[in-house]
Amino acid sequence: MTATGGAWHPGSYLRFAGERARPFVELVARVAAEAPRSVVDLGCGEGSLTASLAQRWPQARVTGVDSSPEMLAAASAAASERVAFELGDVADWAPREPVDVLVSNAVLHWVPGHPEVMGRWAAALPPGGWLAVQVPGNFRAPTHALLADLCCSPVWADRLADVAPSPDTVLEPTGYAEVLTGAGLAADVWEATYLHVLRGPDPVLAWVRSTVLRPVLARLDDDAGARFTDAYAAALRAAYPARPDGTTLLPFRRIFAVGNRPT
Protein backbone atom coordinates (compact mmCIF):
# COMPACT_ATOMS: atom_id res chain seq x y z
CA MET A 1 0.00 0.00 0.00
CA THR A 2 1.12 3.50 -0.69
CA ALA A 3 -0.74 6.21 1.14
CA THR A 4 -0.40 9.07 3.57
CA GLY A 5 -1.54 9.25 7.15
CA GLY A 6 -0.61 6.78 9.85
CA ALA A 7 0.49 3.16 9.85
CA TRP A 8 -1.30 0.43 7.99
CA HIS A 9 -2.79 -2.30 10.18
CA PRO A 10 -2.76 -5.69 8.42
CA GLY A 11 -5.27 -7.21 10.85
CA SER A 12 -7.88 -4.51 10.22
CA TYR A 13 -7.38 -4.69 6.47
CA LEU A 14 -7.67 -8.49 6.46
CA ARG A 15 -11.02 -8.48 8.26
CA PHE A 16 -12.59 -8.44 4.78
CA ALA A 17 -9.84 -10.45 3.09
CA GLY A 18 -12.22 -12.57 1.01
CA GLU A 19 -14.09 -9.58 -0.39
CA ARG A 20 -10.85 -7.73 -1.14
CA ALA A 21 -9.21 -10.76 -2.78
CA ARG A 22 -11.89 -11.36 -5.39
CA PRO A 23 -11.05 -8.34 -7.60
CA PHE A 24 -7.37 -9.34 -7.54
CA VAL A 25 -8.23 -12.84 -8.72
CA GLU A 26 -10.49 -11.55 -11.47
CA LEU A 27 -7.89 -8.99 -12.55
CA VAL A 28 -5.06 -11.52 -12.84
CA ALA A 29 -7.33 -13.98 -14.65
CA ARG A 30 -7.34 -11.62 -17.65
CA VAL A 31 -3.53 -11.68 -17.92
CA ALA A 32 -2.73 -14.24 -20.62
CA ALA A 33 1.02 -14.48 -20.03
CA GLU A 34 2.00 -18.13 -20.35
CA ALA A 35 5.48 -18.41 -18.81
CA PRO A 36 6.68 -15.06 -17.48
CA ARG A 37 10.10 -14.98 -15.84
CA SER A 38 9.61 -11.80 -13.79
CA VAL A 39 6.39 -10.75 -12.04
CA VAL A 40 6.08 -7.67 -9.81
CA ASP A 41 3.17 -6.78 -7.49
CA LEU A 42 3.24 -3.05 -6.71
CA GLY A 43 1.49 -2.23 -3.43
CA CYS A 44 1.59 -5.86 -2.32
CA GLY A 45 0.23 -5.28 1.19
CA GLU A 46 0.50 -8.29 3.48
CA GLY A 47 1.66 -10.54 0.67
CA SER A 48 -0.79 -13.43 0.51
CA LEU A 49 -2.12 -12.42 -2.91
CA THR A 50 1.42 -11.79 -4.14
CA ALA A 51 2.35 -15.35 -3.20
CA SER A 52 -0.56 -16.63 -5.26
CA LEU A 53 1.14 -15.23 -8.37
CA ALA A 54 3.95 -17.75 -7.87
CA GLN A 55 1.34 -20.51 -7.98
CA ARG A 56 -0.21 -19.04 -11.13
CA TRP A 57 3.18 -18.85 -12.88
CA PRO A 58 5.45 -21.60 -11.48
CA GLN A 59 8.51 -20.50 -13.47
CA ALA A 60 8.38 -16.86 -12.39
CA ARG A 61 10.35 -14.90 -9.84
CA VAL A 62 7.76 -12.80 -7.97
CA THR A 63 8.57 -9.55 -6.18
CA GLY A 64 6.19 -7.61 -3.95
CA VAL A 65 6.83 -3.90 -3.35
CA ASP A 66 5.19 -1.85 -0.60
CA SER A 67 5.87 1.35 1.33
CA SER A 68 4.41 0.08 4.62
CA PRO A 69 6.88 -1.60 7.02
CA GLU A 70 3.91 -3.02 8.91
CA MET A 71 2.52 -4.69 5.80
CA LEU A 72 5.95 -5.99 4.77
CA ALA A 73 6.48 -7.46 8.23
CA ALA A 74 3.27 -9.42 7.75
CA ALA A 75 4.30 -10.32 4.18
CA SER A 76 7.50 -11.97 5.36
CA ALA A 77 5.43 -15.04 6.23
CA ALA A 78 4.60 -15.43 2.52
CA ALA A 79 8.22 -15.17 1.31
CA SER A 80 9.79 -18.20 -0.34
CA GLU A 81 12.55 -19.17 -2.75
CA ARG A 82 10.61 -17.54 -5.61
CA VAL A 83 8.72 -14.82 -3.71
CA ALA A 84 10.51 -11.80 -2.25
CA PHE A 85 9.33 -8.50 -0.78
CA GLU A 86 11.00 -5.11 -0.71
CA LEU A 87 10.32 -1.66 0.67
CA GLY A 88 9.54 0.97 -1.94
CA ASP A 89 7.13 3.72 -2.98
CA VAL A 90 5.15 2.76 -6.08
CA ALA A 91 5.02 6.42 -7.13
CA ASP A 92 8.78 6.35 -7.72
CA TRP A 93 9.21 2.72 -8.68
CA ALA A 94 10.89 1.84 -11.98
CA PRO A 95 11.97 -1.61 -13.19
CA ARG A 96 15.66 -2.42 -12.83
CA GLU A 97 15.28 -5.11 -15.51
CA PRO A 98 12.49 -6.13 -17.91
CA VAL A 99 9.30 -7.18 -16.10
CA ASP A 100 7.00 -9.58 -17.91
CA VAL A 101 3.93 -9.05 -15.71
CA LEU A 102 3.30 -5.97 -13.58
CA VAL A 103 0.29 -6.01 -11.22
CA SER A 104 -1.08 -3.15 -9.10
CA ASN A 105 -4.26 -3.94 -7.22
CA ALA A 106 -6.21 -1.29 -5.24
CA VAL A 107 -3.18 0.96 -4.84
CA LEU A 108 -2.96 3.66 -7.51
CA HIS A 109 -5.84 5.73 -6.12
CA TRP A 110 -3.48 6.61 -3.23
CA VAL A 111 -0.87 8.01 -5.64
CA PRO A 112 -1.17 11.65 -6.76
CA GLY A 113 -0.96 11.90 -10.55
CA HIS A 114 -1.30 8.16 -10.87
CA PRO A 115 -2.26 8.13 -14.59
CA GLU A 116 1.24 9.44 -15.37
CA VAL A 117 2.77 6.80 -13.09
CA MET A 118 0.72 4.10 -14.80
CA GLY A 119 1.81 5.46 -18.18
CA ARG A 120 5.48 5.12 -17.18
CA TRP A 121 4.93 1.53 -16.17
CA ALA A 122 3.17 0.79 -19.44
CA ALA A 123 5.92 2.42 -21.49
CA ALA A 124 8.57 0.30 -19.74
CA LEU A 125 6.96 -3.03 -20.63
CA PRO A 126 8.98 -5.23 -22.99
CA PRO A 127 7.38 -6.89 -26.04
CA GLY A 128 4.92 -9.46 -24.76
CA GLY A 129 4.73 -7.76 -21.35
CA TRP A 130 1.53 -7.26 -19.35
CA LEU A 131 0.26 -4.53 -17.02
CA ALA A 132 -2.80 -5.22 -14.83
CA VAL A 133 -4.33 -2.50 -12.63
CA GLN A 134 -7.44 -2.34 -10.45
CA VAL A 135 -8.70 0.74 -8.60
CA PRO A 136 -11.87 1.36 -6.59
CA GLY A 137 -14.39 3.36 -8.58
CA ASN A 138 -16.61 4.35 -5.67
CA PHE A 139 -15.39 7.88 -4.87
CA ARG A 140 -18.86 9.28 -5.53
CA ALA A 141 -20.57 6.64 -3.36
CA PRO A 142 -22.05 7.59 0.03
CA THR A 143 -19.06 6.08 1.87
CA HIS A 144 -16.82 8.71 0.35
CA ALA A 145 -19.26 11.57 -0.26
CA LEU A 146 -20.43 11.56 3.38
CA LEU A 147 -16.86 11.47 4.59
CA ALA A 148 -15.92 14.39 2.34
CA ASP A 149 -18.93 16.40 3.51
CA LEU A 150 -18.03 15.84 7.15
CA CYS A 151 -14.36 16.72 6.60
CA CYS A 152 -15.40 19.98 4.93
CA SER A 153 -18.06 20.88 7.49
CA PRO A 154 -17.51 23.98 9.67
CA VAL A 155 -16.59 21.87 12.70
CA TRP A 156 -13.78 19.97 10.94
CA ALA A 157 -12.73 21.92 7.86
CA ASP A 158 -9.73 23.66 9.41
CA ARG A 159 -8.18 20.29 10.26
CA LEU A 160 -9.54 17.93 7.63
CA ALA A 161 -10.63 19.72 4.44
CA ASP A 162 -7.37 18.88 2.65
CA VAL A 163 -7.71 15.13 3.33
CA ALA A 164 -11.36 14.88 2.25
CA PRO A 165 -11.69 12.25 -0.51
CA SER A 166 -12.14 13.78 -3.95
CA PRO A 167 -14.83 12.47 -6.32
CA ASP A 168 -12.27 12.73 -9.14
CA THR A 169 -9.58 10.60 -7.48
CA VAL A 170 -9.69 7.96 -10.23
CA LEU A 171 -10.41 8.05 -13.95
CA GLU A 172 -13.40 6.56 -15.66
CA PRO A 173 -12.69 3.34 -17.61
CA THR A 174 -12.19 5.24 -20.87
CA GLY A 175 -9.42 7.24 -19.21
CA TYR A 176 -7.47 4.11 -18.32
CA ALA A 177 -7.98 2.75 -21.82
CA GLU A 178 -6.39 5.95 -23.13
CA VAL A 179 -3.40 5.52 -20.81
CA LEU A 180 -2.79 1.98 -22.05
CA THR A 181 -3.31 2.59 -25.75
CA GLY A 182 -1.27 5.80 -25.54
CA ALA A 183 1.68 3.67 -24.44
CA GLY A 184 1.19 1.31 -27.37
CA LEU A 185 -0.58 -1.48 -25.48
CA ALA A 186 -3.62 -3.50 -26.45
CA ALA A 187 -6.18 -2.57 -23.78
CA ASP A 188 -8.82 -4.62 -21.97
CA VAL A 189 -10.73 -2.32 -19.60
CA TRP A 190 -13.94 -3.02 -17.69
CA GLU A 191 -15.79 -2.26 -14.47
CA ALA A 192 -17.80 -4.29 -11.97
CA THR A 193 -19.93 -3.49 -8.96
CA TYR A 194 -19.70 -6.01 -6.13
CA LEU A 195 -22.57 -6.23 -3.67
CA HIS A 196 -20.91 -7.16 -0.40
CA VAL A 197 -23.05 -8.63 2.37
CA LEU A 198 -21.57 -7.33 5.62
CA ARG A 199 -22.29 -8.41 9.17
CA GLY A 200 -21.74 -7.05 12.64
CA PRO A 201 -22.21 -3.63 14.23
CA ASP A 202 -21.48 -0.68 11.93
CA PRO A 203 -19.95 -2.96 9.28
CA VAL A 204 -19.55 -0.23 6.65
CA LEU A 205 -17.58 1.83 9.14
CA ALA A 206 -15.42 -1.24 9.80
CA TRP A 207 -14.86 -1.59 6.05
CA VAL A 208 -13.67 1.99 5.51
CA ARG A 209 -11.74 2.28 8.78
CA SER A 210 -8.70 0.53 7.28
CA THR A 211 -8.88 2.44 3.97
CA VAL A 212 -10.39 5.86 3.23
CA LEU A 213 -10.99 6.78 6.89
CA ARG A 214 -7.41 6.03 7.92
CA PRO A 215 -5.69 9.27 6.76
CA VAL A 216 -8.54 11.30 8.28
CA LEU A 217 -8.19 9.76 11.73
CA ALA A 218 -4.41 10.17 11.52
CA ARG A 219 -5.00 13.94 11.76
CA LEU A 220 -6.99 13.74 15.00
CA ASP A 221 -6.25 12.90 18.60
CA ASP A 222 -8.21 10.14 20.29
CA ASP A 223 -11.03 12.33 21.60
CA ALA A 224 -11.54 14.21 18.35
CA GLY A 225 -11.25 10.98 16.39
CA ALA A 226 -13.99 9.40 18.49
CA ARG A 227 -16.32 12.37 17.95
CA PHE A 228 -15.67 12.37 14.22
CA THR A 229 -16.16 8.61 13.97
CA ASP A 230 -19.46 8.76 15.86
CA ALA A 231 -20.83 11.37 13.46
CA TYR A 232 -19.60 9.48 10.40
CA ALA A 233 -20.97 6.17 11.70
CA ALA A 234 -24.43 7.69 12.16
CA ALA A 235 -24.39 8.99 8.57
CA LEU A 236 -23.28 5.60 7.27
CA ARG A 237 -26.05 3.79 9.16
CA ALA A 238 -28.61 6.04 7.49
CA ALA A 239 -27.09 5.54 4.03
CA TYR A 240 -26.56 1.79 4.44
CA PRO A 241 -29.33 0.58 6.78
CA ALA A 242 -29.20 -2.85 8.33
CA ARG A 243 -31.64 -5.35 6.84
CA PRO A 244 -34.14 -7.38 8.91
CA ASP A 245 -31.70 -10.31 9.04
CA GLY A 246 -29.00 -8.05 10.51
CA THR A 247 -26.83 -7.87 7.39
CA THR A 248 -25.91 -4.70 5.52
CA LEU A 249 -25.43 -4.42 1.75
CA LEU A 250 -22.45 -2.44 0.48
CA PRO A 251 -22.26 -1.86 -3.30
CA PHE A 252 -18.63 -1.41 -4.32
CA ARG A 253 -17.64 -0.39 -7.85
CA ARG A 254 -14.19 -1.29 -9.16
CA ILE A 255 -12.37 -0.45 -12.39
CA PHE A 256 -10.00 -2.87 -14.10
CA ALA A 257 -7.42 -2.15 -16.80
CA VAL A 258 -5.19 -4.77 -18.43
CA GLY A 259 -2.71 -3.97 -21.18
CA ASN A 260 -0.37 -6.10 -23.29
CA ARG A 261 2.49 -4.98 -25.50
CA PRO A 262 2.32 -6.95 -28.76
CA THR A 263 5.34 -9.06 -29.58
C-alpha positions in Angstrom: 0.0 0.0 0.0 1.1 3.5 -0.7 -0.7 6.2 1.1 -0.4 9.1 3.6 -1.5 9.2 7.1 -0.6 6.8 9.9 0.5 3.2 9.9 -1.3 0.4 8.0 -2.8 -2.3 10.2 -2.8 -5.7 8.4 -5.3 -7.2 10.8 -7.9 -4.5 10.2 -7.4 -4.7 6.5 -7.7 -8.5 6.5 -11.0 -8.5 8.3 -12.6 -8.4 4.8 -9.8 -10.5 3.1 -12.2 -12.6 1.0 -14.1 -9.6 -0.4 -10.9 -7.7 -1.1 -9.2 -10.8 -2.8 -11.9 -11.4 -5.4 -11.1 -8.3 -7.6 -7.4 -9.3 -7.5 -8.2 -12.8 -8.7 -10.5 -11.5 -11.5 -7.9 -9.0 -12.5 -5.1 -11.5 -12.8 -7.3 -14.0 -14.6 -7.3 -11.6 -17.6 -3.5 -11.7 -17.9 -2.7 -14.2 -20.6 1.0 -14.5 -20.0 2.0 -18.1 -20.3 5.5 -18.4 -18.8 6.7 -15.1 -17.5 10.1 -15.0 -15.8 9.6 -11.8 -13.8 6.4 -10.8 -12.0 6.1 -7.7 -9.8 3.2 -6.8 -7.5 3.2 -3.1 -6.7 1.5 -2.2 -3.4 1.6 -5.9 -2.3 0.2 -5.3 1.2 0.5 -8.3 3.5 1.7 -10.5 0.7 -0.8 -13.4 0.5 -2.1 -12.4 -2.9 1.4 -11.8 -4.1 2.4 -15.3 -3.2 -0.6 -16.6 -5.3 1.1 -15.2 -8.4 4.0 -17.8 -7.9 1.3 -20.5 -8.0 -0.2 -19.0 -11.1 3.2 -18.9 -12.9 5.4 -21.6 -11.5 8.5 -20.5 -13.5 8.4 -16.9 -12.4 10.4 -14.9 -9.8 7.8 -12.8 -8.0 8.6 -9.6 -6.2 6.2 -7.6 -3.9 6.8 -3.9 -3.4 5.2 -1.9 -0.6 5.9 1.3 1.3 4.4 0.1 4.6 6.9 -1.6 7.0 3.9 -3.0 8.9 2.5 -4.7 5.8 5.9 -6.0 4.8 6.5 -7.5 8.2 3.3 -9.4 7.7 4.3 -10.3 4.2 7.5 -12.0 5.4 5.4 -15.0 6.2 4.6 -15.4 2.5 8.2 -15.2 1.3 9.8 -18.2 -0.3 12.6 -19.2 -2.7 10.6 -17.5 -5.6 8.7 -14.8 -3.7 10.5 -11.8 -2.3 9.3 -8.5 -0.8 11.0 -5.1 -0.7 10.3 -1.7 0.7 9.5 1.0 -1.9 7.1 3.7 -3.0 5.1 2.8 -6.1 5.0 6.4 -7.1 8.8 6.3 -7.7 9.2 2.7 -8.7 10.9 1.8 -12.0 12.0 -1.6 -13.2 15.7 -2.4 -12.8 15.3 -5.1 -15.5 12.5 -6.1 -17.9 9.3 -7.2 -16.1 7.0 -9.6 -17.9 3.9 -9.0 -15.7 3.3 -6.0 -13.6 0.3 -6.0 -11.2 -1.1 -3.2 -9.1 -4.3 -3.9 -7.2 -6.2 -1.3 -5.2 -3.2 1.0 -4.8 -3.0 3.7 -7.5 -5.8 5.7 -6.1 -3.5 6.6 -3.2 -0.9 8.0 -5.6 -1.2 11.7 -6.8 -1.0 11.9 -10.5 -1.3 8.2 -10.9 -2.3 8.1 -14.6 1.2 9.4 -15.4 2.8 6.8 -13.1 0.7 4.1 -14.8 1.8 5.5 -18.2 5.5 5.1 -17.2 4.9 1.5 -16.2 3.2 0.8 -19.4 5.9 2.4 -21.5 8.6 0.3 -19.7 7.0 -3.0 -20.6 9.0 -5.2 -23.0 7.4 -6.9 -26.0 4.9 -9.5 -24.8 4.7 -7.8 -21.4 1.5 -7.3 -19.4 0.3 -4.5 -17.0 -2.8 -5.2 -14.8 -4.3 -2.5 -12.6 -7.4 -2.3 -10.5 -8.7 0.7 -8.6 -11.9 1.4 -6.6 -14.4 3.4 -8.6 -16.6 4.4 -5.7 -15.4 7.9 -4.9 -18.9 9.3 -5.5 -20.6 6.6 -3.4 -22.1 7.6 0.0 -19.1 6.1 1.9 -16.8 8.7 0.3 -19.3 11.6 -0.3 -20.4 11.6 3.4 -16.9 11.5 4.6 -15.9 14.4 2.3 -18.9 16.4 3.5 -18.0 15.8 7.1 -14.4 16.7 6.6 -15.4 20.0 4.9 -18.1 20.9 7.5 -17.5 24.0 9.7 -16.6 21.9 12.7 -13.8 20.0 10.9 -12.7 21.9 7.9 -9.7 23.7 9.4 -8.2 20.3 10.3 -9.5 17.9 7.6 -10.6 19.7 4.4 -7.4 18.9 2.7 -7.7 15.1 3.3 -11.4 14.9 2.3 -11.7 12.2 -0.5 -12.1 13.8 -3.9 -14.8 12.5 -6.3 -12.3 12.7 -9.1 -9.6 10.6 -7.5 -9.7 8.0 -10.2 -10.4 8.1 -13.9 -13.4 6.6 -15.7 -12.7 3.3 -17.6 -12.2 5.2 -20.9 -9.4 7.2 -19.2 -7.5 4.1 -18.3 -8.0 2.8 -21.8 -6.4 5.9 -23.1 -3.4 5.5 -20.8 -2.8 2.0 -22.0 -3.3 2.6 -25.8 -1.3 5.8 -25.5 1.7 3.7 -24.4 1.2 1.3 -27.4 -0.6 -1.5 -25.5 -3.6 -3.5 -26.4 -6.2 -2.6 -23.8 -8.8 -4.6 -22.0 -10.7 -2.3 -19.6 -13.9 -3.0 -17.7 -15.8 -2.3 -14.5 -17.8 -4.3 -12.0 -19.9 -3.5 -9.0 -19.7 -6.0 -6.1 -22.6 -6.2 -3.7 -20.9 -7.2 -0.4 -23.0 -8.6 2.4 -21.6 -7.3 5.6 -22.3 -8.4 9.2 -21.7 -7.1 12.6 -22.2 -3.6 14.2 -21.5 -0.7 11.9 -20.0 -3.0 9.3 -19.6 -0.2 6.6 -17.6 1.8 9.1 -15.4 -1.2 9.8 -14.9 -1.6 6.0 -13.7 2.0 5.5 -11.7 2.3 8.8 -8.7 0.5 7.3 -8.9 2.4 4.0 -10.4 5.9 3.2 -11.0 6.8 6.9 -7.4 6.0 7.9 -5.7 9.3 6.8 -8.5 11.3 8.3 -8.2 9.8 11.7 -4.4 10.2 11.5 -5.0 13.9 11.8 -7.0 13.7 15.0 -6.3 12.9 18.6 -8.2 10.1 20.3 -11.0 12.3 21.6 -11.5 14.2 18.3 -11.3 11.0 16.4 -14.0 9.4 18.5 -16.3 12.4 18.0 -15.7 12.4 14.2 -16.2 8.6 14.0 -19.5 8.8 15.9 -20.8 11.4 13.5 -19.6 9.5 10.4 -21.0 6.2 11.7 -24.4 7.7 12.2 -24.4 9.0 8.6 -23.3 5.6 7.3 -26.1 3.8 9.2 -28.6 6.0 7.5 -27.1 5.5 4.0 -26.6 1.8 4.4 -29.3 0.6 6.8 -29.2 -2.9 8.3 -31.6 -5.3 6.8 -34.1 -7.4 8.9 -31.7 -10.3 9.0 -29.0 -8.1 10.5 -26.8 -7.9 7.4 -25.9 -4.7 5.5 -25.4 -4.4 1.8 -22.4 -2.4 0.5 -22.3 -1.9 -3.3 -18.6 -1.4 -4.3 -17.6 -0.4 -7.8 -14.2 -1.3 -9.2 -12.4 -0.4 -12.4 -10.0 -2.9 -14.1 -7.4 -2.1 -16.8 -5.2 -4.8 -18.4 -2.7 -4.0 -21.2 -0.4 -6.1 -23.3 2.5 -5.0 -25.5 2.3 -6.9 -28.8 5.3 -9.1 -29.6 
